[in-house]
Amino acid sequence: MEPYHDSVHGITTIDAQYIKPGIASLQLVVENGHAAFIDTGTTRSLPFVQDVLAAKGIVNTDVDYVIPTHVHLDHAGGAGAMMRAFPNATLIIHPNGASHMVDPGRLWQGTLGVYGEKVADELYGEVIPVDAQRILVADDGFELDFHGRVLRFLDTPGHARHHFCVIDTAHHVIFSGDTMGVSLRMFDGPNGPFVFPTSSPVQFEPEKLHASIDRLMATDPRHIFVTHFGRIEASRQIADSLHRQIDGYVSIAKGLDDPSYPAELRRRIADYMLEEAKSHGVPLPDDKIRAGLKMDADLNADGLAIWMERQRKKQPQ
């Protein structure tokens, strides 16, 4: 896979080289010689980002904005490194994410709890704090005039409570982070991209995710840039499939007794995602599909388990 790909309307998809090529991306938006980044990859992604800027003749001082869609480290882990490298940049973040950018300690401790110190360091490198004076909080509906290009920010909970999506209003483009799901290019086939929702830990909320998907589709998008991975063409069929699969995840989770977590939930979610991929017509053998989906299937199951635990705590004893 190419390290970067020029797409539409001055947007370039850059491979963050997270875990392996083709898993996570960030989007470079260029307008009148100035640059903005939607999502950041990790600290280890910065050299690839700088290579792309150099290839396009953009100097570090002409990077105006760094915009993580939310603070999960595959989307925002490189923010501090970028802000250090780009001295004129402002970081734009969801109101619920700003404190994590200033002090990423809690994010890092959570990551250590999932991966352990050795793997976490290999995946993310150092997570660098961002100076609070260089942070702009984008409330729901905030609009940014990026050298004549209007970017509108919509609060889109469901995957995370610190998630916004960015709308390029003139070009009908959505930068959707994880709200519009995951669509890895390895699964593309004659029926188009296979897109599946992500319920990864720890703030999955299905009803809010349904509402966020509908809110984004109401903007009449033509192109959607998903962090995992790159551009897909917007369609009602994709949104309908995401809704159906979210309900499928929830139904599986609700159908299991407490002792079944986590192994049985992981198994059933993996089986469900395999069947969804096959039903879509993904042109790969089952073992290749399972291998390609394993990380996401496990994370989705783990997030569903956490969501179910929250639901049980809400119920009267």
Phi and psi restraints in degrees (value plus and minus 20) as a CYANA .aco file:
   2 GLU   PHI     -86.2   -46.2
   2 GLU   PSI     126.2   166.2
   3 PRO   PHI     -86.9   -46.9
   3 PRO   PSI     -43.6    -3.6
   4 TYR   PHI    -173.7  -133.7
   4 TYR   PSI     139.7   179.7
   5 HIS   PHI    -162.9  -122.9
   5 HIS   PSI     100.3   140.3
   6 ASP   PHI     -93.8   -53.8
   6 ASP   PSI     107.3   147.3
   7 SER   PHI    -130.6   -90.6
   7 SER   PSI    -148.6  -108.6
   8 VAL   PHI    -126.1   -86.1
   8 VAL   PSI     134.8   174.8
   9 HIS   PHI      36.3    76.3
   9 HIS   PSI      20.0    60.0
  10 GLY   PHI      51.6    91.6
  10 GLY   PSI       3.3    43.3
  11 ILE   PHI    -127.8   -87.8
  11 ILE   PSI     111.8   151.8
  12 THR   PHI    -140.9  -100.9
  12 THR   PSI     107.9   147.9
  13 THR   PHI    -109.3   -69.3
  13 THR   PSI     103.5   143.5
  14 ILE   PHI    -131.5   -91.5
  14 ILE   PSI     110.7   150.7
  15 ASP   PHI     -93.1   -53.1
  15 ASP   PSI     102.3   142.3
  16 ALA   PHI     -94.9   -54.9
  16 ALA   PSI     -28.3    11.7
  17 GLN   PHI      35.8    75.8
  17 GLN   PSI      20.5    60.5
  18 TYR   PHI    -110.9   -70.9
  18 TYR   PSI      97.9   137.9
  19 ILE   PHI      50.8    90.8
  19 ILE   PSI     -81.4   -41.4
  20 LYS   PHI    -180.3  -140.3
  20 LYS   PSI     145.6   185.6
  21 PRO   PHI     -79.4   -39.4
  21 PRO   PSI     125.3   165.3
  22 GLY   PHI      67.5   107.5
  22 GLY   PSI     -11.1    28.9
  23 ILE   PHI    -120.9   -80.9
  23 ILE   PSI     -64.7   -24.7
  24 ALA   PHI    -157.1  -117.1
  24 ALA   PSI     124.7   164.7
  25 SER   PHI    -153.7  -113.7
  25 SER   PSI     146.0   186.0
  26 LEU   PHI    -153.0  -113.0
  26 LEU   PSI     135.3   175.3
  27 GLN   PHI    -131.5   -91.5
  27 GLN   PSI     108.0   148.0
  28 LEU   PHI    -117.2   -77.2
  28 LEU   PSI     104.0   144.0
  29 VAL   PHI    -132.7   -92.7
  29 VAL   PSI     104.2   144.2
  30 VAL   PHI    -135.5   -95.5
  30 VAL   PSI     109.0   149.0
  31 GLU   PHI    -160.2  -120.2
  31 GLU   PSI      99.7   139.7
  32 ASN   PHI      32.7    72.7
  32 ASN   PSI      22.2    62.2
  33 GLY   PHI      60.1   100.1
  33 GLY   PSI     -18.4    21.6
  34 HIS   PHI    -129.9   -89.9
  34 HIS   PSI     134.5   174.5
  35 ALA   PHI    -142.3  -102.3
  35 ALA   PSI     126.7   166.7
  36 ALA   PHI    -156.2  -116.2
  36 ALA   PSI     126.5   166.5
  37 PHE   PHI    -134.9   -94.9
  37 PHE   PSI     111.2   151.2
  38 ILE   PHI    -121.5   -81.5
  38 ILE   PSI      98.3   138.3
  39 ASP   PHI      46.9    86.9
  39 ASP   PSI     144.8   184.8
  40 THR   PHI    -151.0  -111.0
  40 THR   PSI     -29.0    11.0
  41 GLY   PHI      43.4    83.4
  41 GLY   PSI    -172.5  -132.5
  42 THR   PHI    -128.2   -88.2
  42 THR   PSI     156.5   196.5
  43 THR   PHI     -76.1   -36.1
  43 THR   PSI     -54.4   -14.4
  44 ARG   PHI     -91.0   -51.0
  44 ARG   PSI     -30.4     9.6
  45 SER   PHI    -102.2   -62.2
  45 SER   PSI     -37.1     2.9
  46 LEU   PHI     -76.6   -36.6
  46 LEU   PSI     -63.6   -23.6
  47 PRO   PHI     -79.0   -39.0
  47 PRO   PSI     -55.7   -15.7
  48 PHE   PHI     -88.9   -48.9
  48 PHE   PSI     -58.0   -18.0
  49 VAL   PHI     -82.5   -42.5
  49 VAL   PSI     -65.9   -25.9
  50 GLN   PHI     -86.4   -46.4
  50 GLN   PSI     -53.1   -13.1
  51 ASP   PHI     -82.1   -42.1
  51 ASP   PSI     -60.9   -20.9
  52 VAL   PHI     -87.8   -47.8
  52 VAL   PSI     -63.2   -23.2
  53 LEU   PHI     -78.8   -38.8
  53 LEU   PSI     -64.0   -24.0
  54 ALA   PHI     -82.0   -42.0
  54 ALA   PSI     -61.5   -21.5
  55 ALA   PHI     -83.8   -43.8
  55 ALA   PSI     -47.7    -7.7
  56 LYS   PHI    -116.6   -76.6
  56 LYS   PSI     -19.2    20.8
  57 GLY   PHI      52.5    92.5
  57 GLY   PSI       5.8    45.8
  58 ILE   PHI    -121.2   -81.2
  58 ILE   PSI     105.7   145.7
  59 VAL   PHI    -107.7   -67.7
  59 VAL   PSI     138.1   178.1
  60 ASN   PHI     -76.9   -36.9
  60 ASN   PSI     -53.3   -13.3
  61 THR   PHI     -93.7   -53.7
  61 THR   PSI     -29.3    10.7
  62 ASP   PHI    -119.4   -79.4
  62 ASP   PSI      -9.0    31.0
  63 VAL   PHI    -107.4   -67.4
  63 VAL   PSI      94.3   134.3
  64 ASP   PHI    -113.6   -73.6
  64 ASP   PSI     -53.8   -13.8
  65 TYR   PHI    -161.1  -121.1
  65 TYR   PSI     123.2   163.2
  66 VAL   PHI    -142.4  -102.4
  66 VAL   PSI     102.2   142.2
  67 ILE   PHI    -152.2  -112.2
  67 ILE   PSI      68.1   108.1
  68 PRO   PHI     -92.2   -52.2
  68 PRO   PSI     114.5   154.5
  69 THR   PHI     -89.1   -49.1
  69 THR   PSI     -48.9    -8.9
  70 HIS   PHI    -183.1  -143.1
  70 HIS   PSI     156.6   196.6
  71 VAL   PHI    -117.4   -77.4
  71 VAL   PSI     -12.1    27.9
  72 HIS   PHI     -79.3   -39.3
  72 HIS   PSI     123.5   163.5
  73 LEU   PHI     -91.1   -51.1
  73 LEU   PSI     -37.9     2.1
  74 ASP   PHI     -97.5   -57.5
  74 ASP   PSI     -30.0    10.0
  75 HIS   PHI    -129.5   -89.5
  75 HIS   PSI     -49.3    -9.3
  76 ALA   PHI    -150.2  -110.2
  76 ALA   PSI     -21.4    18.6
  77 GLY   PHI     -82.1   -42.1
  77 GLY   PSI     -46.4    -6.4
  78 GLY   PHI    -112.6   -72.6
  78 GLY   PSI     -14.9    25.1
  79 ALA   PHI     -81.4   -41.4
  79 ALA   PSI     -66.5   -26.5
  80 GLY   PHI     -82.9   -42.9
  80 GLY   PSI     -60.7   -20.7
  81 ALA   PHI     -84.5   -44.5
  81 ALA   PSI     -60.7   -20.7
  82 MET   PHI     -83.4   -43.4
  82 MET   PSI     -65.1   -25.1
  83 MET   PHI     -84.0   -44.0
  83 MET   PSI     -52.9   -12.9
  84 ARG   PHI     -88.7   -48.7
  84 ARG   PSI     -57.3   -17.3
  85 ALA   PHI     -99.4   -59.4
  85 ALA   PSI     -47.1    -7.1
  86 PHE   PHI    -135.3   -95.3
  86 PHE   PSI      72.4   112.4
  87 PRO   PHI     -88.3   -48.3
  87 PRO   PSI     -40.1    -0.1
  88 ASN   PHI    -118.6   -78.6
  88 ASN   PSI     -16.1    23.9
  89 ALA   PHI    -100.6   -60.6
  89 ALA   PSI     128.9   168.9
  90 THR   PHI    -130.5   -90.5
  90 THR   PSI     116.5   156.5
  91 LEU   PHI    -112.8   -72.8
  91 LEU   PSI     107.9   147.9
  92 ILE   PHI    -129.0   -89.0
  92 ILE   PSI     110.8   150.8
  93 ILE   PHI    -166.1  -126.1
  93 ILE   PSI     136.2   176.2
  94 HIS   PHI     -82.5   -42.5
  94 HIS   PSI     126.9   166.9
  95 PRO   PHI     -75.0   -35.0
  95 PRO   PSI     -54.1   -14.1
  96 ASN   PHI    -100.1   -60.1
  96 ASN   PSI     -24.8    15.2
  97 GLY   PHI    -128.1   -88.1
  97 GLY   PSI     -32.5     7.5
  98 ALA   PHI     -80.0   -40.0
  98 ALA   PSI     -64.1   -24.1
  99 SER   PHI     -82.6   -42.6
  99 SER   PSI     -51.4   -11.4
 100 HIS   PHI     -91.9   -51.9
 100 HIS   PSI     -46.1    -6.1
 101 MET   PHI     -96.0   -56.0
 101 MET   PSI     -55.9   -15.9
 102 VAL   PHI     -92.5   -52.5
 102 VAL   PSI     -60.8   -20.8
 103 ASP   PHI    -154.4  -114.4
 103 ASP   PSI      72.1   112.1
 104 PRO   PHI    -101.0   -61.0
 104 PRO   PSI      -5.2    34.8
 105 GLY   PHI     -78.7   -38.7
 105 GLY   PSI     -64.9   -24.9
 106 ARG   PHI     -86.6   -46.6
 106 ARG   PSI     -58.9   -18.9
 107 LEU   PHI     -78.6   -38.6
 107 LEU   PSI     -64.8   -24.8
 108 TRP   PHI     -87.4   -47.4
 108 TRP   PSI     -60.1   -20.1
 109 GLN   PHI     -84.3   -44.3
 109 GLN   PSI     -58.9   -18.9
 110 GLY   PHI     -84.0   -44.0
 110 GLY   PSI     -58.1   -18.1
 111 THR   PHI     -86.6   -46.6
 111 THR   PSI     -61.2   -21.2
 112 LEU   PHI     -80.7   -40.7
 112 LEU   PSI     -57.6   -17.6
 113 GLY   PHI     -84.6   -44.6
 113 GLY   PSI     -51.3   -11.3
 114 VAL   PHI    -102.6   -62.6
 114 VAL   PSI     -64.8   -24.8
 115 TYR   PHI    -128.8   -88.8
 115 TYR   PSI     -41.8    -1.8
 116 GLY   PHI      63.5   103.5
 116 GLY   PSI     139.9   179.9
 117 GLU   PHI     -85.0   -45.0
 117 GLU   PSI     -63.6   -23.6
 118 LYS   PHI     -83.7   -43.7
 118 LYS   PSI     -70.3   -30.3
 119 VAL   PHI     -88.2   -48.2
 119 VAL   PSI     -60.2   -20.2
 120 ALA   PHI     -79.2   -39.2
 120 ALA   PSI     -63.0   -23.0
 121 ASP   PHI     -85.9   -45.9
 121 ASP   PSI     -59.4   -19.4
 122 GLU   PHI     -84.1   -44.1
 122 GLU   PSI     -58.1   -18.1
 123 LEU   PHI     -95.9   -55.9
 123 LEU   PSI     -62.4   -22.4
 124 TYR   PHI    -136.5   -96.5
 124 TYR   PSI     -42.7    -2.7
 125 GLY   PHI      47.0    87.0
 125 GLY   PSI    -183.6  -143.6
 126 GLU   PHI     -90.8   -50.8
 126 GLU   PSI     113.9   153.9
 127 VAL   PHI    -118.3   -78.3
 127 VAL   PSI      91.5   131.5
 128 ILE   PHI    -115.9   -75.9
 128 ILE   PSI     111.4   151.4
 129 PRO   PHI     -84.1   -44.1
 129 PRO   PSI     136.1   176.1
 130 VAL   PHI    -131.0   -91.0
 130 VAL   PSI     115.3   155.3
 131 ASP   PHI     -79.8   -39.8
 131 ASP   PSI     104.7   144.7
 132 ALA   PHI     -78.1   -38.1
 132 ALA   PSI     -48.4    -8.4
 133 GLN   PHI     -89.4   -49.4
 133 GLN   PSI     -34.5     5.5
 134 ARG   PHI    -125.8   -85.8
 134 ARG   PSI      -5.3    34.7
 135 ILE   PHI    -128.7   -88.7
 135 ILE   PSI     113.5   153.5
 136 LEU   PHI    -135.6   -95.6
 136 LEU   PSI     102.2   142.2
 137 VAL   PHI    -106.4   -66.4
 137 VAL   PSI     108.9   148.9
 138 ALA   PHI    -125.5   -85.5
 138 ALA   PSI      84.7   124.7
 139 ASP   PHI     -93.4   -53.4
 139 ASP   PSI     147.1   187.1
 140 ASP   PHI     -77.3   -37.3
 140 ASP   PSI     107.6   147.6
 141 GLY   PHI      69.8   109.8
 141 GLY   PSI     -22.7    17.3
 142 PHE   PHI     -79.2   -39.2
 142 PHE   PSI     119.2   159.2
 143 GLU   PHI    -140.8  -100.8
 143 GLU   PSI     114.9   154.9
 144 LEU   PHI    -133.6   -93.6
 144 LEU   PSI     107.7   147.7
 145 ASP   PHI    -110.9   -70.9
 145 ASP   PSI      80.3   120.3
 146 PHE   PHI    -117.6   -77.6
 146 PHE   PSI      63.9   103.9
 147 HIS   PHI      32.8    72.8
 147 HIS   PSI      25.0    65.0
 148 GLY   PHI      73.4   113.4
 148 GLY   PSI     -27.6    12.4
 149 ARG   PHI    -122.8   -82.8
 149 ARG   PSI      97.2   137.2
 150 VAL   PHI    -108.3   -68.3
 150 VAL   PSI     103.1   143.1
 151 LEU   PHI    -131.9   -91.9
 151 LEU   PSI     105.3   145.3
 152 ARG   PHI    -132.0   -92.0
 152 ARG   PSI     118.0   158.0
 153 PHE   PHI    -128.8   -88.8
 153 PHE   PSI     106.6   146.6
 154 LEU   PHI    -138.7   -98.7
 154 LEU   PSI     111.0   151.0
 155 ASP   PHI     -88.3   -48.3
 155 ASP   PSI     103.3   143.3
 156 THR   PHI    -154.4  -114.4
 156 THR   PSI      53.8    93.8
 157 PRO   PHI     -89.9   -49.9
 157 PRO   PSI     151.1   191.1
 158 GLY   PHI     110.6   150.6
 158 GLY   PSI     -71.1   -31.1
 159 HIS   PHI    -102.3   -62.3
 159 HIS   PSI     -62.1   -22.1
 160 ALA   PHI    -175.9  -135.9
 160 ALA   PSI     131.0   171.0
 161 ARG   PHI     -99.5   -59.5
 161 ARG   PSI     -25.0    15.0
 162 HIS   PHI    -131.3   -91.3
 162 HIS   PSI      11.2    51.2
 163 HIS   PHI    -129.2   -89.2
 163 HIS   PSI     107.8   147.8
 164 PHE   PHI    -141.5  -101.5
 164 PHE   PSI     142.2   182.2
 165 CYS   PHI    -136.5   -96.5
 165 CYS   PSI     134.8   174.8
 166 VAL   PHI    -134.5   -94.5
 166 VAL   PSI     107.6   147.6
 167 ILE   PHI    -127.1   -87.1
 167 ILE   PSI     100.8   140.8
 168 ASP   PHI    -106.6   -66.6
 168 ASP   PSI      76.7   116.7
 169 THR   PHI     -85.9   -45.9
 169 THR   PSI     -58.8   -18.8
 170 ALA   PHI     -89.2   -49.2
 170 ALA   PSI     -50.7   -10.7
 171 HIS   PHI    -126.0   -86.0
 171 HIS   PSI     -16.6    23.4
 172 HIS   PHI      35.5    75.5
 172 HIS   PSI      28.2    68.2
 173 VAL   PHI    -134.0   -94.0
 173 VAL   PSI     116.4   156.4
 174 ILE   PHI    -132.2   -92.2
 174 ILE   PSI     108.8   148.8
 175 PHE   PHI    -117.2   -77.2
 175 PHE   PSI      84.2   124.2
 176 SER   PHI    -122.3   -82.3
 176 SER   PSI     -19.8    20.2
 177 GLY   PHI      34.4    74.4
 177 GLY   PSI    -135.8   -95.8
 178 ASP   PHI    -131.7   -91.7
 178 ASP   PSI     -20.1    19.9
 179 THR   PHI     -86.3   -46.3
 179 THR   PSI     -58.8   -18.8
 180 MET   PHI    -113.3   -73.3
 180 MET   PSI       2.7    42.7
 181 GLY   PHI      66.2   106.2
 181 GLY   PSI    -186.8  -146.8
 182 VAL   PHI    -139.4   -99.4
 182 VAL   PSI     117.6   157.6
 183 SER   PHI    -165.3  -125.3
 183 SER   PSI      70.3   110.3
 184 LEU   PHI    -101.8   -61.8
 184 LEU   PSI     117.1   157.1
 185 ARG   PHI     -85.7   -45.7
 185 ARG   PSI     -41.2    -1.2
 186 MET   PHI     -83.8   -43.8
 186 MET   PSI     -39.2     0.8
 187 PHE   PHI    -118.8   -78.8
 187 PHE   PSI     -17.7    22.3
 188 ASP   PHI     -82.7   -42.7
 188 ASP   PSI     125.4   165.4
 189 GLY   PHI    -175.0  -135.0
 189 GLY   PSI    -186.6  -146.6
 190 PRO   PHI     -83.7   -43.7
 190 PRO   PSI     -40.8    -0.8
 191 ASN   PHI    -115.0   -75.0
 191 ASN   PSI      -6.0    34.0
 192 GLY   PHI      68.7   108.7
 192 GLY   PSI    -188.6  -148.6
 193 PRO   PHI     -90.6   -50.6
 193 PRO   PSI     122.0   162.0
 194 PHE   PHI    -110.0   -70.0
 194 PHE   PSI     100.5   140.5
 195 VAL   PHI    -138.6   -98.6
 195 VAL   PSI     111.9   151.9
 196 PHE   PHI    -154.4  -114.4
 196 PHE   PSI     129.2   169.2
 197 PRO   PHI     -94.9   -54.9
 197 PRO   PSI     136.0   176.0
 198 THR   PHI    -134.0   -94.0
 198 THR   PSI     105.4   145.4
 199 SER   PHI    -134.7   -94.7
 199 SER   PSI       7.8    47.8
 200 SER   PHI     -81.3   -41.3
 200 SER   PSI     136.5   176.5
 201 PRO   PHI     -78.8   -38.8
 201 PRO   PSI     132.4   172.4
 202 VAL   PHI    -144.8  -104.8
 202 VAL   PSI     -12.3    27.7
 203 GLN   PHI    -141.7  -101.7
 203 GLN   PSI       9.0    49.0
 204 PHE   PHI     -81.3   -41.3
 204 PHE   PSI     109.3   149.3
 205 GLU   PHI    -159.1  -119.1
 205 GLU   PSI      80.9   120.9
 206 PRO   PHI     -80.4   -40.4
 206 PRO   PSI     -62.8   -22.8
 207 GLU   PHI     -84.8   -44.8
 207 GLU   PSI     -58.3   -18.3
 208 LYS   PHI     -89.0   -49.0
 208 LYS   PSI     -54.7   -14.7
 209 LEU   PHI     -87.3   -47.3
 209 LEU   PSI     -62.4   -22.4
 210 HIS   PHI     -73.9   -33.9
 210 HIS   PSI     -68.1   -28.1
 211 ALA   PHI     -85.0   -45.0
 211 ALA   PSI     -58.0   -18.0
 212 SER   PHI     -87.2   -47.2
 212 SER   PSI     -59.6   -19.6
 213 ILE   PHI     -81.7   -41.7
 213 ILE   PSI     -66.0   -26.0
 214 ASP   PHI     -83.4   -43.4
 214 ASP   PSI     -58.4   -18.4
 215 ARG   PHI     -84.3   -44.3
 215 ARG   PSI     -60.5   -20.5
 216 LEU   PHI     -87.3   -47.3
 216 LEU   PSI     -62.2   -22.2
 217 MET   PHI     -86.1   -46.1
 217 MET   PSI     -45.4    -5.4
 218 ALA   PHI     -89.3   -49.3
 218 ALA   PSI     -33.2     6.8
 219 THR   PHI    -101.3   -61.3
 219 THR   PSI     -19.0    21.0
 220 ASP   PHI      40.9    80.9
 220 ASP   PSI      36.6    76.6
 221 PRO   PHI     -94.8   -54.8
 221 PRO   PSI     132.7   172.7
 222 ARG   PHI    -127.5   -87.5
 222 ARG   PSI     -56.6   -16.6
 223 HIS   PHI    -149.1  -109.1
 223 HIS   PSI     122.3   162.3
 224 ILE   PHI    -144.5  -104.5
 224 ILE   PSI     107.3   147.3
 225 PHE   PHI    -122.9   -82.9
 225 PHE   PSI      88.9   128.9
 226 VAL   PHI    -115.5   -75.5
 226 VAL   PSI     122.9   162.9
 227 THR   PHI     -82.6   -42.6
 227 THR   PSI     -53.0   -13.0
 228 HIS   PHI    -137.8   -97.8
 228 HIS   PSI      57.5    97.5
 229 PHE   PHI    -175.2  -135.2
 229 PHE   PSI      86.1   126.1
 230 GLY   PHI      68.1   108.1
 230 GLY   PSI    -176.3  -136.3
 231 ARG   PHI    -107.0   -67.0
 231 ARG   PSI     115.6   155.6
 232 ILE   PHI    -148.6  -108.6
 232 ILE   PSI     136.0   176.0
 233 GLU   PHI    -105.6   -65.6
 233 GLU   PSI     112.3   152.3
 234 ALA   PHI     -89.0   -49.0
 234 ALA   PSI     122.0   162.0
 235 SER   PHI    -177.7  -137.7
 235 SER   PSI     134.0   174.0
 236 ARG   PHI     -84.0   -44.0
 236 ARG   PSI     -51.1   -11.1
 237 GLN   PHI     -83.2   -43.2
 237 GLN   PSI     -59.2   -19.2
 238 ILE   PHI     -84.5   -44.5
 238 ILE   PSI     -66.2   -26.2
 239 ALA   PHI     -81.9   -41.9
 239 ALA   PSI     -63.4   -23.4
 240 ASP   PHI     -82.6   -42.6
 240 ASP   PSI     -59.3   -19.3
 241 SER   PHI     -85.2   -45.2
 241 SER   PSI     -61.6   -21.6
 242 LEU   PHI     -81.2   -41.2
 242 LEU   PSI     -65.1   -25.1
 243 HIS   PHI     -78.5   -38.5
 243 HIS   PSI     -66.5   -26.5
 244 ARG   PHI     -83.3   -43.3
 244 ARG   PSI     -61.4   -21.4
 245 GLN   PHI     -90.7   -50.7
 245 GLN   PSI     -56.8   -16.8
 246 ILE   PHI     -77.3   -37.3
 246 ILE   PSI     -66.4   -26.4
 247 ASP   PHI     -83.3   -43.3
 247 ASP   PSI     -54.9   -14.9
 248 GLY   PHI     -84.1   -44.1
 248 GLY   PSI     -64.6   -24.6
 249 TYR   PHI     -76.6   -36.6
 249 TYR   PSI     -69.4   -29.4
 250 VAL   PHI     -82.1   -42.1
 250 VAL   PSI     -62.2   -22.2
 251 SER   PHI     -81.5   -41.5
 251 SER   PSI     -61.7   -21.7
 252 ILE   PHI     -83.3   -43.3
 252 ILE   PSI     -66.6   -26.6
 253 ALA   PHI     -82.9   -42.9
 253 ALA   PSI     -62.1   -22.1
 254 LYS   PHI     -90.1   -50.1
 254 LYS   PSI     -42.3    -2.3
 255 GLY   PHI    -103.7   -63.7
 255 GLY   PSI     -19.2    20.8
 256 LEU   PHI    -128.9   -88.9
 256 LEU   PSI     123.2   163.2
 257 ASP   PHI     -99.4   -59.4
 257 ASP   PSI     138.5   178.5
 258 ASP   PHI     -68.9   -28.9
 258 ASP   PSI     -65.2   -25.2
 259 PRO   PHI     -84.7   -44.7
 259 PRO   PSI     -32.4     7.6
 260 SER   PHI     -95.6   -55.6
 260 SER   PSI     -36.7     3.3
 261 TYR   PHI     -99.2   -59.2
 261 TYR   PSI     128.7   168.7
 262 PRO   PHI    -117.4   -77.4
 262 PRO   PSI     -32.7     7.3
 263 ALA   PHI     -83.4   -43.4
 263 ALA   PSI     -65.0   -25.0
 264 GLU   PHI     -88.9   -48.9
 264 GLU   PSI     -57.7   -17.7
 265 LEU   PHI     -83.7   -43.7
 265 LEU   PSI     -64.0   -24.0
 266 ARG   PHI     -78.9   -38.9
 266 ARG   PSI     -62.7   -22.7
 267 ARG   PHI     -84.1   -44.1
 267 ARG   PSI     -65.1   -25.1
 268 ARG   PHI     -89.7   -49.7
 268 ARG   PSI     -58.0   -18.0
 269 ILE   PHI     -86.2   -46.2
 269 ILE   PSI     -60.6   -20.6
 270 ALA   PHI     -81.0   -41.0
 270 ALA   PSI     -63.5   -23.5
 271 ASP   PHI     -83.6   -43.6
 271 ASP   PSI     -62.0   -22.0
 272 TYR   PHI     -83.4   -43.4
 272 TYR   PSI     -65.2   -25.2
 273 MET   PHI     -86.4   -46.4
 273 MET   PSI     -56.0   -16.0
 274 LEU   PHI     -80.7   -40.7
 274 LEU   PSI     -66.5   -26.5
 275 GLU   PHI     -85.4   -45.4
 275 GLU   PSI     -56.7   -16.7
 276 GLU   PHI     -83.1   -43.1
 276 GLU   PSI     -63.0   -23.0
 277 ALA   PHI     -83.5   -43.5
 277 ALA   PSI     -63.9   -23.9
 278 LYS   PHI     -86.3   -46.3
 278 LYS   PSI     -60.7   -20.7
 279 SER   PHI     -82.6   -42.6
 279 SER   PSI     -53.5   -13.5
 280 HIS   PHI     -93.2   -53.2
 280 HIS   PSI     -40.2    -0.2
 281 GLY   PHI      76.6   116.6
 281 GLY   PSI       5.2    45.2
 282 VAL   PHI     -80.0   -40.0
 282 VAL   PSI     103.3   143.3
 283 PRO   PHI    -107.0   -67.0
 283 PRO   PSI      35.1    75.1
 284 LEU   PHI    -153.2  -113.2
 284 LEU   PSI     132.2   172.2
 285 PRO   PHI     -86.1   -46.1
 285 PRO   PSI     139.1   179.1
 286 ASP   PHI     -76.0   -36.0
 286 ASP   PSI     -61.6   -21.6
 287 ASP   PHI     -85.9   -45.9
 287 ASP   PSI     -53.7   -13.7
 288 LYS   PHI     -91.0   -51.0
 288 LYS   PSI     -59.0   -19.0
 289 ILE   PHI     -84.8   -44.8
 289 ILE   PSI     -66.4   -26.4
 290 ARG   PHI     -78.8   -38.8
 290 ARG   PSI     -64.1   -24.1
 291 ALA   PHI     -83.8   -43.8
 291 ALA   PSI     -61.3   -21.3
 292 GLY   PHI     -89.7   -49.7
 292 GLY   PSI     -45.8    -5.8
 293 LEU   PHI    -117.1   -77.1
 293 LEU   PSI     -28.5    11.5
 294 LYS   PHI     -76.9   -36.9
 294 LYS   PSI     -69.3   -29.3
 295 MET   PHI     -79.3   -39.3
 295 MET   PSI     -66.5   -26.5
 296 ASP   PHI     -88.4   -48.4
 296 ASP   PSI     -58.5   -18.5
 297 ALA   PHI     -82.1   -42.1
 297 ALA   PSI     -64.1   -24.1
 298 ASP   PHI     -83.6   -43.6
 298 ASP   PSI     -65.0   -25.0
 299 LEU   PHI     -84.5   -44.5
 299 LEU   PSI     -60.7   -20.7
 300 ASN   PHI     -81.4   -41.4
 300 ASN   PSI     -63.7   -23.7
 301 ALA   PHI     -83.2   -43.2
 301 ALA   PSI     -62.5   -22.5
 302 ASP   PHI     -83.9   -43.9
 302 ASP   PSI     -60.5   -20.5
 303 GLY   PHI     -86.0   -46.0
 303 GLY   PSI     -57.5   -17.5
 304 LEU   PHI     -85.2   -45.2
 304 LEU   PSI     -58.5   -18.5
 305 ALA   PHI     -81.9   -41.9
 305 ALA   PSI     -61.1   -21.1
 306 ILE   PHI     -86.4   -46.4
 306 ILE   PSI     -62.8   -22.8
 307 TRP   PHI     -80.6   -40.6
 307 TRP   PSI     -63.5   -23.5
 308 MET   PHI     -82.8   -42.8
 308 MET   PSI     -58.0   -18.0
 309 GLU   PHI     -83.5   -43.5
 309 GLU   PSI     -60.1   -20.1
 310 ARG   PHI     -82.7   -42.7
 310 ARG   PSI     -59.3   -19.3
 311 GLN   PHI     -84.5   -44.5
 311 GLN   PSI     -59.5   -19.5
 312 ARG   PHI     -85.3   -45.3
 312 ARG   PSI     -56.6   -16.6
 313 LYS   PHI     -88.5   -48.5
 313 LYS   PSI     -45.3    -5.3
 314 LYS   PHI     -97.3   -57.3
 314 LYS   PSI     -42.8    -2.8
 315 GLN   PHI     -95.3   -55.3
 315 GLN   PSI     120.5   160.5
 316 PRO   PHI     -84.0   -44.0
 316 PRO   PSI     119.6   159.6
